[in-house]
Amino acid sequence: MKARVTIMLKDGVLDPQGEAIRHALSGLGHKGVDAVRQGKVIELDLSATDKAEAEAEVARMCETLLANTVIEKYTVEIA
Amino acid sequence: MKARVTIMLKDGVLDPQGEAIRHALSGLGHKGVDAVRQGKVIELDLSATDKAEAEAEVARMCETLLANTVIEKYTVEIA
C-alpha cells in the first residue's frame, strides 16, 4: 500500500523559499505568478494492507517525525 | 487559478533524504515501511484564467527553473 504525505507551511507562516521561487520566476519572465508556497511530499511504501490502519499509522508518523505541527500542516492520501 | 507542481526524483535515482526518513521511522518503532521517497511540492497562484494556457506556462516554469529534469520528474495539477 502506498501513502503520500504532503506537508505545507500553515497559512500565515512566512515562506521565504516560496518567495525566492516567485522572485526567480518573475526574473525569468514568468509574469502572472501572484504567490508561491513550497512544501514537501513524502511517498511511503507500506506493508500494511488495511487502509484505515495505514492512514492512522501515517498520521502518527507525521505527528512524531515528518511534520512540525507548530508551523506545518499535512495531508495524507492512501492509494 | 491555482497550480500544484509535484517534483520527485526519477525512479532509480538514489534518494538519501528518503532513506534517512525510512531509517528514522524505523528507529521510532514504525515498522512496515518498506521504502520512502521525498520530493517537493510547489503551489502557485496564477493570474491566468485559461486552464490549458496555465498548464503550458507551469510546464515551462518546471523546465526552466523548478525541476532538474536530468534527475527529477514533475507533475502539474491545475485547480
Backbone of each chain as nested JSON, in Angstrom:
{
  "chains": [
    {"id": "A", "residues": [
      {"number": 1, "name": "MET", "atoms": {"N": [0.843, -1.194, 0.0], "CA": [0.0, 0.0, 0.0], "C": [0.882, 1.249, 0.0]}},
      {"number": 2, "name": "LYS", "atoms": {"N": [0.495, 2.221, -0.834], "CA": [1.305, 3.431, -0.928], "C": [0.595, 4.587, -0.226]}},
      {"number": 3, "name": "ALA", "atoms": {"N": [1.378, 5.415, 0.441], "CA": [0.828, 6.61, 1.085], "C": [1.611, 7.81, 0.598]}},
      {"number": 4, "name": "ARG", "atoms": {"N": [0.906, 8.907, 0.426], "CA": [1.571, 10.152, 0.047], "C": [1.23, 11.209, 1.092]}},
      {"number": 5, "name": "VAL", "atoms": {"N": [2.256, 11.767, 1.702], "CA": [2.079, 12.815, 2.702], "C": [2.522, 14.136, 2.08]}},
      {"number": 6, "name": "THR", "atoms": {"N": [1.669, 15.124, 2.133], "CA": [2.018, 16.464, 1.647], "C": [2.1, 17.395, 2.848]}},
      {"number": 7, "name": "ILE", "atoms": {"N": [3.227, 18.043, 2.993], "CA": [3.461, 18.909, 4.152], "C": [3.697, 20.325, 3.654]}},
      {"number": 8, "name": "MET", "atoms": {"N": [2.854, 21.249, 4.098], "CA": [2.99, 22.653, 3.712], "C": [3.083, 23.508, 4.971]}},
      {"number": 9, "name": "LEU", "atoms": {"N": [3.719, 24.646, 4.852], "CA": [3.674, 25.607, 5.943], "C": [2.232, 26.066, 6.129]}},
      {"number": 10, "name": "LYS", "atoms": {"N": [1.841, 26.299, 7.393], "CA": [0.488, 26.798, 7.644], "C": [0.317, 28.176, 7.02]}},
      {"number": 11, "name": "ASP", "atoms": {"N": [-0.928, 28.505, 6.697], "CA": [-1.215, 29.848, 6.181], "C": [-0.767, 30.872, 7.22]}},
      {"number": 12, "name": "GLY", "atoms": {"N": [-0.136, 31.904, 6.757], "CA": [0.301, 32.955, 7.674], "C": [1.743, 32.794, 8.105]}},
      {"number": 13, "name": "VAL", "atoms": {"N": [2.292, 31.588, 7.936], "CA": [3.705, 31.39, 8.256], "C": [4.527, 31.828, 7.041]}},
      {"number": 14, "name": "LEU", "atoms": {"N": [5.483, 32.693, 7.28], "CA": [6.306, 33.227, 6.191], "C": [7.04, 32.093, 5.471]}},
      {"number": 15, "name": "ASP", "atoms": {"N": [7.04, 32.14, 4.132], "CA": [7.668, 31.083, 3.343], "C": [8.74, 31.709, 2.45]}},
      {"number": 16, "name": "PRO", "atoms": {"N": [9.941, 31.916, 2.972], "CA": [10.977, 32.594, 2.185], "C": [11.398, 31.808, 0.952]}},
      {"number": 17, "name": "GLN", "atoms": {"N": [11.318, 30.488, 1.028], "CA": [11.69, 29.654, -0.116], "C": [10.693, 29.859, -1.264]}},
      {"number": 18, "name": "GLY", "atoms": {"N": [9.414, 29.89, -0.914], "CA": [8.395, 30.164, -1.921], "C": [8.565, 31.545, -2.521]}},
      {"number": 19, "name": "GLU", "atoms": {"N": [8.877, 32.501, -1.664], "CA": [9.066, 33.876, -2.126], "C": [10.268, 33.975, -3.067]}},
      {"number": 20, "name": "ALA", "atoms": {"N": [11.325, 33.224, -2.768], "CA": [12.509, 33.2, -3.637], "C": [12.15, 32.619, -5.005]}},
      {"number": 21, "name": "ILE", "atoms": {"N": [11.323, 31.584, -5.015], "CA": [10.893, 30.984, -6.283], "C": [10.069, 31.992, -7.082]}},
      {"number": 22, "name": "ARG", "atoms": {"N": [9.153, 32.686, -6.403], "CA": [8.31, 33.676, -7.084], "C": [9.183, 34.747, -7.733]}},
      {"number": 23, "name": "HIS", "atoms": {"N": [10.199, 35.188, -6.983], "CA": [11.095, 36.227, -7.474], "C": [11.904, 35.727, -8.67]}},
      {"number": 24, "name": "ALA", "atoms": {"N": [12.381, 34.504, -8.582], "CA": [13.171, 33.936, -9.676], "C": [12.318, 33.745, -10.927]}},
      {"number": 25, "name": "LEU", "atoms": {"N": [11.075, 33.282, -10.744], "CA": [10.172, 33.113, -11.89], "C": [9.919, 34.449, -12.568]}},
      {"number": 26, "name": "SER", "atoms": {"N": [9.704, 35.47, -11.745], "CA": [9.479, 36.81, -12.286], "C": [10.695, 37.271, -13.086]}},
      {"number": 27, "name": "GLY", "atoms": {"N": [11.882, 37.017, -12.561], "CA": [13.109, 37.401, -13.249], "C": [13.305, 36.677, -14.569]}},
      {"number": 28, "name": "LEU", "atoms": {"N": [12.74, 35.466, -14.668], "CA": [12.838, 34.682, -15.906], "C": [11.724, 35.027, -16.893]}},
      {"number": 29, "name": "GLY", "atoms": {"N": [10.905, 36.002, -16.54], "CA": [9.869, 36.453, -17.468], "C": [8.522, 35.778, -17.283]}},
      {"number": 30, "name": "HIS", "atoms": {"N": [8.377, 34.956, -16.249], "CA": [7.073, 34.337, -15.991], "C": [6.238, 35.303, -15.162]}},
      {"number": 31, "name": "LYS", "atoms": {"N": [5.536, 36.185, -15.832], "CA": [4.681, 37.136, -15.129], "C": [3.382, 36.424, -14.757]}},
      {"number": 32, "name": "GLY", "atoms": {"N": [2.621, 37.054, -13.936], "CA": [1.314, 36.486, -13.616], "C": [1.369, 35.415, -12.55]}},
      {"number": 33, "name": "VAL", "atoms": {"N": [2.473, 35.36, -11.799], "CA": [2.529, 34.454, -10.651], "C": [2.375, 35.313, -9.399]}},
      {"number": 34, "name": "ASP", "atoms": {"N": [1.224, 35.181, -8.749], "CA": [0.917, 36.086, -7.645], "C": [1.524, 35.628, -6.333]}},
      {"number": 35, "name": "ALA", "atoms": {"N": [1.585, 34.326, -6.107], "CA": [2.126, 33.828, -4.841], "C": [2.633, 32.413, -5.04]}},
      {"number": 36, "name": "VAL", "atoms": {"N": [3.641, 32.05, -4.282], "CA": [4.209, 30.704, -4.352], "C": [4.418, 30.197, -2.925]}},
      {"number": 37, "name": "ARG", "atoms": {"N": [4.019, 28.952, -2.691], "CA": [4.305, 28.299, -1.412], "C": [5.014, 26.993, -1.739]}},
      {"number": 38, "name": "GLN", "atoms": {"N": [6.084, 26.719, -1.021], "CA": [6.762, 25.437, -1.246], "C": [6.588, 24.513, -0.047]}},
      {"number": 39, "name": "GLY", "atoms": {"N": [6.406, 23.252, -0.333], "CA": [6.292, 22.26, 0.726], "C": [7.01, 20.983, 0.341]}},
      {"number": 40, "name": "LYS", "atoms": {"N": [6.765, 19.961, 1.144], "CA": [7.417, 18.67, 0.928], "C": [6.377, 17.617, 0.618]}},
      {"number": 41, "name": "VAL", "atoms": {"N": [6.794, 16.63, -0.143], "CA": [5.939, 15.469, -0.344], "C": [6.764, 14.217, -0.028]}},
      {"number": 42, "name": "ILE", "atoms": {"N": [6.165, 13.324, 0.719], "CA": [6.866, 12.105, 1.127], "C": [6.009, 10.911, 0.713]}},
      {"number": 43, "name": "GLU", "atoms": {"N": [6.577, 10.029, -0.1], "CA": [5.869, 8.835, -0.546], "C": [6.389, 7.632, 0.227]}},
      {"number": 44, "name": "LEU", "atoms": {"N": [5.459, 6.899, 0.817], "CA": [5.826, 5.753, 1.649], "C": [5.265, 4.475, 1.043]}},
      {"number": 45, "name": "ASP", "atoms": {"N": [6.079, 3.449, 0.979], "CA": [5.594, 2.105, 0.644], "C": [5.361, 1.372, 1.951]}},
      {"number": 46, "name": "LEU", "atoms": {"N": [4.114, 1.018, 2.21], "CA": [3.778, 0.383, 3.488], "C": [3.441, -1.081, 3.269]}},
      {"number": 47, "name": "SER", "atoms": {"N": [3.788, -1.895, 4.262], "CA": [3.409, -3.303, 4.151], "C": [2.017, -3.547, 4.724]}},
      {"number": 48, "name": "ALA", "atoms": {"N": [1.439, -2.54, 5.378], "CA": [0.072, -2.675, 5.901], "C": [-0.896, -2.912, 4.753]}},
      {"number": 49, "name": "THR", "atoms": {"N": [-1.985, -3.658, 5.02], "CA": [-2.955, -3.956, 3.978], "C": [-4.312, -3.32, 4.274]}},
      {"number": 50, "name": "ASP", "atoms": {"N": [-4.509, -2.867, 5.515], "CA": [-5.777, -2.237, 5.871], "C": [-5.656, -0.728, 5.709]}},
      {"number": 51, "name": "LYS", "atoms": {"N": [-6.564, -0.152, 4.927], "CA": [-6.441, 1.256, 4.565], "C": [-6.563, 2.179, 5.782]}},
      {"number": 52, "name": "ALA", "atoms": {"N": [-7.564, 1.933, 6.621], "CA": [-7.787, 2.798, 7.783], "C": [-6.607, 2.727, 8.744]}},
      {"number": 53, "name": "GLU", "atoms": {"N": [-6.107, 1.506, 8.908], "CA": [-4.96, 1.291, 9.804], "C": [-3.717, 2.019, 9.259]}},
      {"number": 54, "name": "ALA", "atoms": {"N": [-3.513, 1.9, 7.948], "CA": [-2.375, 2.559, 7.324], "C": [-2.473, 4.069, 7.495]}},
      {"number": 55, "name": "GLU", "atoms": {"N": [-3.676, 4.613, 7.315], "CA": [-3.884, 6.049, 7.423], "C": [-3.567, 6.535, 8.842]}},
      {"number": 56, "name": "ALA", "atoms": {"N": [-4.015, 5.777, 9.841], "CA": [-3.753, 6.148, 11.235], "C": [-2.262, 6.074, 11.538]}},
      {"number": 57, "name": "GLU", "atoms": {"N": [-1.611, 5.05, 11.014], "CA": [-0.168, 4.883, 11.234], "C": [0.616, 6.04, 10.611]}},
      {"number": 58, "name": "VAL", "atoms": {"N": [0.237, 6.423, 9.402], "CA": [0.939, 7.524, 8.725], "C": [0.679, 8.843, 9.464]}},
      {"number": 59, "name": "ALA", "atoms": {"N": [-0.526, 9.027, 9.976], "CA": [-0.814, 10.24, 10.754], "C": [0.084, 10.292, 11.992]}},
      {"number": 60, "name": "ARG", "atoms": {"N": [0.294, 9.133, 12.616], "CA": [1.2, 9.087, 13.778], "C": [2.629, 9.448, 13.363]}},
      {"number": 61, "name": "MET", "atoms": {"N": [3.047, 8.946, 12.194], "CA": [4.391, 9.287, 11.696], "C": [4.525, 10.797, 11.507]}},
      {"number": 62, "name": "CYS", "atoms": {"N": [3.466, 11.409, 10.976], "CA": [3.502, 12.859, 10.746], "C": [3.63, 13.6, 12.063]}},
      {"number": 63, "name": "GLU", "atoms": {"N": [2.855, 13.169, 13.052], "CA": [2.863, 13.865, 14.342], "C": [4.205, 13.718, 15.057]}},
      {"number": 64, "name": "THR", "atoms": {"N": [4.843, 12.554, 14.894], "CA": [6.064, 12.314, 15.664], "C": [7.329, 12.706, 14.917]}},
      {"number": 65, "name": "LEU", "atoms": {"N": [7.315, 12.668, 13.584], "CA": [8.574, 12.906, 12.873], "C": [8.439, 13.784, 11.636]}},
      {"number": 66, "name": "LEU", "atoms": {"N": [7.468, 13.483, 10.782], "CA": [7.52, 14.052, 9.432], "C": [7.201, 15.537, 9.383]}},
      {"number": 67, "name": "ALA", "atoms": {"N": [6.236, 15.963, 10.198], "CA": [5.821, 17.366, 10.139], "C": [6.107, 18.059, 11.468]}},
      {"number": 68, "name": "ASN", "atoms": {"N": [6.399, 19.323, 11.39], "CA": [6.474, 20.171, 12.582], "C": [5.121, 20.849, 12.704]}},
      {"number": 69, "name": "THR", "atoms": {"N": [4.259, 20.27, 13.546], "CA": [2.857, 20.707, 13.553], "C": [2.661, 22.097, 14.163]}},
      {"number": 70, "name": "VAL", "atoms": {"N": [3.721, 22.683, 14.693], "CA": [3.609, 24.062, 15.166], "C": [3.434, 25.002, 13.97]}},
      {"number": 71, "name": "ILE", "atoms": {"N": [4.191, 24.734, 12.906], "CA": [4.161, 25.644, 11.759], "C": [3.725, 24.97, 10.463]}},
      {"number": 72, "name": "GLU", "atoms": {"N": [3.571, 23.645, 10.499], "CA": [3.236, 22.948, 9.257], "C": [1.918, 22.189, 9.381]}},
      {"number": 73, "name": "LYS", "atoms": {"N": [1.243, 22.053, 8.252], "CA": [0.038, 21.218, 8.175], "C": [0.336, 20.079, 7.198]}},
      {"number": 74, "name": "TYR", "atoms": {"N": [-0.343, 18.956, 7.399], "CA": [-0.077, 17.834, 6.499], "C": [-1.379, 17.195, 6.044]}},
      {"number": 75, "name": "THR", "atoms": {"N": [-1.315, 16.578, 4.88], "CA": [-2.44, 15.783, 4.4], "C": [-1.897, 14.408, 4.017]}},
      {"number": 76, "name": "VAL", "atoms": {"N": [-2.704, 13.392, 4.256], "CA": [-2.312, 12.013, 3.958], "C": [-3.266, 11.449, 2.918]}},
      {"number": 77, "name": "GLU", "atoms": {"N": [-2.706, 10.909, 1.847], "CA": [-3.519, 10.197, 0.857], "C": [-3.023, 8.759, 0.79]}},
      {"number": 78, "name": "ILE", "atoms": {"N": [-3.953, 7.821, 0.871], "CA": [-3.593, 6.402, 0.775], "C": [-4.063, 5.89, -0.58]}},
      {"number": 79, "name": "ALA", "atoms": {"N": [-3.164, 5.226, -1.299], "CA": [-3.536, 4.717, -2.635], "C": [-3.292, 3.211, -2.692]}}
    ]},
    {"id": "B", "residues": [
      {"number": 1, "name": "MET", "atoms": {"N": [-6.251, 31.3, -10.5], "CA": [-6.131, 29.861, -10.758], "C": [-4.936, 29.304, -9.977]}},
      {"number": 2, "name": "LYS", "atoms": {"N": [-5.145, 28.14, -9.374], "CA": [-4.068, 27.562, -8.573], "C": [-3.442, 26.386, -9.315]}},
      {"number": 3, "name": "ALA", "atoms": {"N": [-2.13, 26.263, -9.199], "CA": [-1.427, 25.125, -9.788], "C": [-0.591, 24.47, -8.703]}},
      {"number": 4, "name": "ARG", "atoms": {"N": [-0.531, 23.164, -8.763], "CA": [0.317, 22.42, -7.836], "C": [1.308, 21.59, -8.633]}},
      {"number": 5, "name": "VAL", "atoms": {"N": [2.58, 21.814, -8.381], "CA": [3.637, 21.07, -9.055], "C": [4.25, 20.107, -8.043]}},
      {"number": 6, "name": "THR", "atoms": {"N": [4.314, 18.85, -8.396], "CA": [4.958, 17.854, -7.543], "C": [6.228, 17.38, -8.234]}},
      {"number": 7, "name": "ILE", "atoms": {"N": [7.338, 17.503, -7.548], "CA": [8.632, 17.15, -8.137], "C": [9.251, 16.022, -7.321]}},
      {"number": 8, "name": "MET", "atoms": {"N": [9.502, 14.912, -7.988], "CA": [10.115, 13.753, -7.318], "C": [11.387, 13.369, -8.071]}},
      {"number": 9, "name": "LEU", "atoms": {"N": [12.307, 12.762, -7.362], "CA": [13.459, 12.177, -8.046], "C": [12.967, 11.057, -8.954]}},
      {"number": 10, "name": "LYS", "atoms": {"N": [13.59, 10.906, -10.128], "CA": [13.221, 9.823, -11.022], "C": [13.502, 8.477, -10.365]}},
      {"number": 11, "name": "ASP", "atoms": {"N": [12.738, 7.47, -10.787], "CA": [12.988, 6.119, -10.29], "C": [14.424, 5.73, -10.622]}},
      {"number": 12, "name": "GLY", "atoms": {"N": [15.087, 5.139, -9.685], "CA": [16.461, 4.706, -9.924], "C": [17.492, 5.704, -9.432]}},
      {"number": 13, "name": "VAL", "atoms": {"N": [17.071, 6.949, -9.223], "CA": [17.993, 7.94, -8.665], "C": [17.995, 7.782, -7.144]}},
      {"number": 14, "name": "LEU", "atoms": {"N": [19.172, 7.632, -6.586], "CA": [19.304, 7.431, -5.143], "C": [18.707, 8.612, -4.379]}},
      {"number": 15, "name": "ASP", "atoms": {"N": [17.936, 8.312, -3.325], "CA": [17.268, 9.356, -2.543], "C": [17.718, 9.254, -1.089]}},
      {"number": 16, "name": "PRO", "atoms": {"N": [18.858, 9.836, -0.742], "CA": [19.381, 9.692, 0.621], "C": [18.467, 10.311, 1.676]}},
      {"number": 17, "name": "GLN", "atoms": {"N": [17.745, 11.37, 1.304], "CA": [16.838, 12.008, 2.25], "C": [15.681, 11.065, 2.598]}},
      {"number": 18, "name": "GLY", "atoms": {"N": [15.133, 10.416, 1.578], "CA": [14.074, 9.441, 1.806], "C": [14.569, 8.278, 2.65]}},
      {"number": 19, "name": "GLU", "atoms": {"N": [15.784, 7.844, 2.368], "CA": [16.366, 6.731, 3.119], "C": [16.572, 7.114, 4.585]}},
      {"number": 20, "name": "ALA", "atoms": {"N": [16.981, 8.367, 4.823], "CA": [17.156, 8.849, 6.195], "C": [15.82, 8.854, 6.939]}},
      {"number": 21, "name": "ILE", "atoms": {"N": [14.751, 9.244, 6.233], "CA": [13.419, 9.242, 6.854], "C": [13.011, 7.812, 7.192]}},
      {"number": 22, "name": "ARG", "atoms": {"N": [13.235, 6.885, 6.26], "CA": [12.87, 5.478, 6.494], "C": [13.588, 4.956, 7.738]}},
      {"number": 23, "name": "HIS", "atoms": {"N": [14.864, 5.29, 7.835], "CA": [15.67, 4.835, 8.963], "C": [15.17, 5.434, 10.277]}},
      {"number": 24, "name": "ALA", "atoms": {"N": [14.844, 6.721, 10.24], "CA": [14.359, 7.386, 11.452], "C": [13.007, 6.83, 11.88]}},
      {"number": 25, "name": "LEU", "atoms": {"N": [12.128, 6.559, 10.904], "CA": [10.819, 5.981, 11.232], "C": [10.988, 4.614, 11.878]}},
      {"number": 26, "name": "SER", "atoms": {"N": [11.902, 3.84, 11.321], "CA": [12.173, 2.51, 11.873], "C": [12.675, 2.632, 13.31]}},
      {"number": 27, "name": "GLY", "atoms": {"N": [13.56, 3.591, 13.546], "CA": [14.083, 3.801, 14.897], "C": [13.02, 4.234, 15.894]}},
      {"number": 28, "name": "LEU", "atoms": {"N": [11.965, 4.895, 15.384], "CA": [10.87, 5.345, 16.254], "C": [9.805, 4.265, 16.434]}},
      {"number": 29, "name": "GLY", "atoms": {"N": [10.047, 3.084, 15.87], "CA": [9.123, 1.972, 16.073], "C": [8.068, 1.825, 14.991]}},
      {"number": 30, "name": "HIS", "atoms": {"N": [8.16, 2.634, 13.929], "CA": [7.209, 2.473, 12.834], "C": [7.734, 1.402, 11.884]}},
      {"number": 31, "name": "LYS", "atoms": {"N": [7.4, 0.17, 12.172], "CA": [7.825, -0.932, 11.322], "C": [6.883, -0.987, 10.11]}},
      {"number": 32, "name": "GLY", "atoms": {"N": [7.238, -1.753, 9.139], "CA": [6.342, -1.937, 7.998], "C": [6.427, -0.824, 6.978]}},
      {"number": 33, "name": "VAL", "atoms": {"N": [7.496, -0.017, 7.04], "CA": [7.725, 0.985, 5.993], "C": [8.84, 0.451, 5.105]}},
      {"number": 34, "name": "ASP", "atoms": {"N": [8.476, 0.077, 3.887], "CA": [9.435, -0.606, 3.02], "C": [10.336, 0.368, 2.266]}},
      {"number": 35, "name": "ALA", "atoms": {"N": [9.794, 1.503, 1.868], "CA": [10.6, 2.454, 1.105], "C": [10.016, 3.842, 1.271]}},
      {"number": 36, "name": "VAL", "atoms": {"N": [10.87, 4.841, 1.211], "CA": [10.429, 6.238, 1.325], "C": [11.12, 7.047, 0.23]}},
      {"number": 37, "name": "ARG", "atoms": {"N": [10.353, 7.887, -0.442], "CA": [10.927, 8.836, -1.395], "C": [10.448, 10.218, -0.991]}},
      {"number": 38, "name": "GLN", "atoms": {"N": [11.371, 11.177, -0.964], "CA": [10.939, 12.533, -0.651], "C": [11.041, 13.437, -1.873]}},
      {"number": 39, "name": "GLY", "atoms": {"N": [10.077, 14.299, -2.015], "CA": [10.096, 15.26, -3.111], "C": [9.604, 16.612, -2.648]}},
      {"number": 40, "name": "LYS", "atoms": {"N": [9.373, 17.481, -3.625], "CA": [8.938, 18.845, -3.341], "C": [7.569, 19.076, -3.925]}},
      {"number": 41, "name": "VAL", "atoms": {"N": [6.818, 19.949, -3.29], "CA": [5.56, 20.392, -3.873], "C": [5.562, 21.92, -3.88]}},
      {"number": 42, "name": "ILE", "atoms": {"N": [5.17, 22.481, -4.991], "CA": [5.165, 23.934, -5.143], "C": [3.764, 24.356, -5.571]}},
      {"number": 43, "name": "GLU", "atoms": {"N": [3.144, 25.213, -4.761], "CA": [1.803, 25.716, -5.083], "C": [1.92, 27.129, -5.623]}},
      {"number": 44, "name": "LEU", "atoms": {"N": [1.325, 27.354, -6.781], "CA": [1.417, 28.646, -7.443], "C": [0.027, 29.261, -7.567]}},
      {"number": 45, "name": "ASP", "atoms": {"N": [-0.097, 30.536, -7.234], "CA": [-1.311, 31.3, -7.532], "C": [-1.075, 32.034, -8.843]}},
      {"number": 46, "name": "LEU", "atoms": {"N": [-1.84, 31.699, -9.844], "CA": [-1.629, 32.291, -11.167], "C": [-2.757, 33.249, -11.497]}},
      {"number": 47, "name": "SER", "atoms": {"N": [-2.406, 34.296, -12.228], "CA": [-3.454, 35.224, -12.657], "C": [-4.075, 34.78, -13.976]}},
      {"number": 48, "name": "ALA", "atoms": {"N": [-3.49, 33.773, -14.629], "CA": [-4.065, 33.245, -15.875], "C": [-5.457, 32.675, -15.601]}},
      {"number": 49, "name": "THR", "atoms": {"N": [-6.324, 32.75, -16.592], "CA": [-7.684, 32.244, -16.414], "C": [-7.965, 31.047, -17.32]}},
      {"number": 50, "name": "ASP", "atoms": {"N": [-7.109, 30.837, -18.329], "CA": [-7.309, 29.703, -19.225], "C": [-6.516, 28.502, -18.728]}},
      {"number": 51, "name": "LYS", "atoms": {"N": [-7.21, 27.392, -18.519], "CA": [-6.592, 26.229, -17.89], "C": [-5.449, 25.653, -18.725]}},
      {"number": 52, "name": "ALA", "atoms": {"N": [-5.665, 25.481, -20.022], "CA": [-4.643, 24.883, -20.895], "C": [-3.413, 25.783, -20.959]}},
      {"number": 53, "name": "GLU", "atoms": {"N": [-3.669, 27.088, -21.035], "CA": [-2.577, 28.062, -21.094], "C": [-1.772, 28.044, -19.784]}},
      {"number": 54, "name": "ALA", "atoms": {"N": [-2.487, 27.982, -18.663], "CA": [-1.821, 27.941, -17.362], "C": [-0.958, 26.684, -17.251]}},
      {"number": 55, "name": "GLU", "atoms": {"N": [-1.498, 25.566, -17.713], "CA": [-0.776, 24.298, -17.632], "C": [0.515, 24.363, -18.454]}},
      {"number": 56, "name": "ALA", "atoms": {"N": [0.434, 24.947, -19.651], "CA": [1.612, 25.059, -20.512], "C": [2.648, 25.992, -19.878]}},
      {"number": 57, "name": "GLU", "atoms": {"N": [2.172, 27.075, -19.278], "CA": [3.066, 28.045, -18.636], "C": [3.792, 27.397, -17.445]}},
      {"number": 58, "name": "VAL", "atoms": {"N": [3.053, 26.638, -16.655], "CA": [3.666, 25.992, -15.489], "C": [4.671, 24.923, -15.952]}},
      {"number": 59, "name": "ALA", "atoms": {"N": [4.357, 24.218, -17.027], "CA": [5.304, 23.234, -17.56], "C": [6.6, 23.929, -17.977]}},
      {"number": 60, "name": "ARG", "atoms": {"N": [6.474, 25.113, -18.589], "CA": [7.685, 25.871, -18.957], "C": [8.476, 26.274, -17.714]}},
      {"number": 61, "name": "MET", "atoms": {"N": [7.764, 26.673, -16.655], "CA": [8.442, 27.026, -15.391], "C": [9.231, 25.834, -14.854]}},
      {"number": 62, "name": "CYS", "atoms": {"N": [8.614, 24.65, -14.95], "CA": [9.285, 23.433, -14.466], "C": [10.555, 23.172, -15.266]}},
      {"number": 63, "name": "GLU", "atoms": {"N": [10.44, 23.306, -16.576], "CA": [11.59, 23.007, -17.443], "C": [12.728, 23.995, -17.23]}},
      {"number": 64, "name": "THR", "atoms": {"N": [12.374, 25.258, -16.953], "CA": [13.42, 26.278, -16.878], "C": [13.949, 26.494, -15.47]}},
      {"number": 65, "name": "LEU", "atoms": {"N": [13.123, 26.24, -14.452], "CA": [13.574, 26.586, -13.099], "C": [13.251, 25.543, -12.029]}},
      {"number": 66, "name": "LEU", "atoms": {"N": [11.998, 25.106, -12.006], "CA": [11.537, 24.393, -10.817], "C": [12.13, 22.994, -10.667]}},
      {"number": 67, "name": "ALA", "atoms": {"N": [12.278, 22.287, -11.783], "CA": [12.756, 20.902, -11.702], "C": [14.087, 20.759, -12.434]}},
      {"number": 68, "name": "ASN", "atoms": {"N": [14.899, 19.875, -11.935], "CA": [16.108, 19.475, -12.65], "C": [15.747, 18.207, -13.42]}},
      {"number": 69, "name": "THR", "atoms": {"N": [15.418, 18.376, -14.702], "CA": [14.834, 17.263, -15.448], "C": [15.824, 16.142, -15.767]}},
      {"number": 70, "name": "VAL", "atoms": {"N": [17.095, 16.352, -15.442], "CA": [18.05, 15.261, -15.589], "C": [17.745, 14.158, -14.566]}},
      {"number": 71, "name": "ILE", "atoms": {"N": [17.434, 14.576, -13.348], "CA": [17.227, 13.583, -12.285], "C": [15.827, 13.642, -11.669]}},
      {"number": 72, "name": "GLU", "atoms": {"N": [15.037, 14.633, -12.05], "CA": [13.719, 14.776, -11.429], "C": [12.603, 14.706, -12.465]}},
      {"number": 73, "name": "LYS", "atoms": {"N": [11.46, 14.216, -12.017], "CA": [10.245, 14.232, -12.842], "C": [9.228, 15.129, -12.145]}},
      {"number": 74, "name": "TYR", "atoms": {"N": [8.331, 15.702, -12.908], "CA": [7.34, 16.582, -12.291], "C": [5.954, 16.307, -12.837]}},
      {"number": 75, "name": "THR", "atoms": {"N": [4.963, 16.6, -12.026], "CA": [3.573, 16.545, -12.47], "C": [2.926, 17.881, -12.136]}},
      {"number": 76, "name": "VAL", "atoms": {"N": [2.039, 18.322, -12.994], "CA": [1.351, 19.598, -12.814], "C": [-0.141, 19.332, -12.682]}},
      {"number": 77, "name": "GLU", "atoms": {"N": [-0.748, 19.85, -11.627], "CA": [-2.21, 19.79, -11.483], "C": [-2.719, 21.222, -11.433]}},
      {"number": 78, "name": "ILE", "atoms": {"N": [-3.74, 21.496, -12.217], "CA": [-4.348, 22.823, -12.215], "C": [-5.715, 22.719, -11.53]}},
      {"number": 79, "name": "ALA", "atoms": {"N": [-5.969, 23.591, -10.574], "CA": [-7.258, 23.541, -9.849], "C": [-7.973, 24.89, -9.958]}}
    ]}
  ]
}
